[in-house]
Amino acid sequence: MVMKDLTSKITNKVIAYAFTAGIVIALILGLISSMLAPQTKAVLTSILILAGIVVGFFNITPAEARDYILFVTALVIVVSLGGNNLGQLQFVGPYLTNVLNAILAFIMPSVIIVVIKAVINLAKD
């Protein structure tokens, strides 16, 4: 019983760190993406998308799903509407656009998984 609790705590911490690591990697990728070859950028973005899928399956609990979906929806709206304006800033605009796109590449797959899981849970009830 003690071993099971310890394993569960470690797993929860690893999953929480995976989400944080995904955001940090998205930030770094967004900042350096203009310096990368297109093939390298595509591979790193694919890894980011896969990480988002993993987070969607394992990190967001059913109790957190509603808030997560709401917050990500707000983020997508803000990025969609404000991304063009931020991209026009003189020196940092392209970097901001790349960072926001990388964050969305990480978060969008996770929210799709969370939404599908939430719909399945609703259908069960």
N, C-alpha and C positions, 0 to 999 in steps of 0.2 A: 504493500500500500504506500509506504514512504517512497519507494523507488518510482512508483507511478506518478505521484505528486511532483517529485523532483524532475522527472522526465517532462511532465506537462509544463512546469514552470520554465524549463530550459527551452522547450519548443516555442512557447509563447514569446520569450525574449528574442529568440532567433528570428521569428516571423516579424516582430516589431522592428528589429534592426534591419531586416530585409526591406521594409517599406522606407525607412530612413535612408538606407543605402541607395535605393532606387531613385529617390528624390535628389540625393547628392550627385549620383551618376548623371541624372538628367541635367542638372545644373552645369556640371563639368562638360558634358557633351554639347550642351547649348553654347557654352562659351568658346569651345575649341572647334566646333563643327565647320566653321568657315576655313579652317586650316587643314582639314582632313581631305583625303581623297574620297571621291564619291562612293567607291566600293567599301571603304572603311567606315564611312558614315552610315551606309546602309546596314552593314553588319552590326554596328553598335546600336543603331536604332532598333534592329530586330531583337537584339538581346534585351533592350529596354522594354519592348513590347512583351516579350516572354516573361520578364520579371513582373510586369503589370498583371499578366494572367495569373501567375503564381500568387501574387498578393490578393487578387480578387477571390481566388479559391480558398486561401488559408488565413488571411489576415483580418478580413472584415466579417464580424459575427452577425448573425441575424438581428441582434438587438441594435447593432450599429448601422445596419444597412440603410435605413430611411435617412438618417442624418448624412451618411456618406454620399448617397445619391443626390441629396439636396445640395450639399456643398460642391460636389463635382459639377453638377449642372450649373450652379452659379459661376464656378470657375470657367467653364466652357463658354458661357455667355459673355463674361467679362473679357476673356482672351479673344473671342471672335469679334466683339465690338471694338475693343481697345487695341488689339494687336496691330492694326493698320496705323493707328496714330502713334503708337510706341515705335513702330518700325521707321517712322519718319524723323525721329530724333537724330541729330547730326552725327554724333560719335558712337553713342551706345545703342541706337535704335536697332541695327541688325543683330547685335548680341542679345538684346531683350527679346526680339522676335524668335531667335533660335532657341533661347532658354525656355520660353513659353511653349514653343512647339515640342521641345524635348520632354517637358513636364507632361504635356497632353499625351504624347506618345506612351508615356509610362502609366498615366492615370486612366486614360480612356479604356484600355482593355480590362483593367480591374473593375471599373464601374459597369461595364457590359456584363461581366461575369456576376457581379453582385446583383444587378437587375434581374438577370435570368434566374438566379437562385431565389430572389425575393418573389418573383412571379410563380415559381414552382411551389414555394412555401404557401403562397396565397391560394394556389389551386388545391393544395392538400386540405386546407381548412374548409 
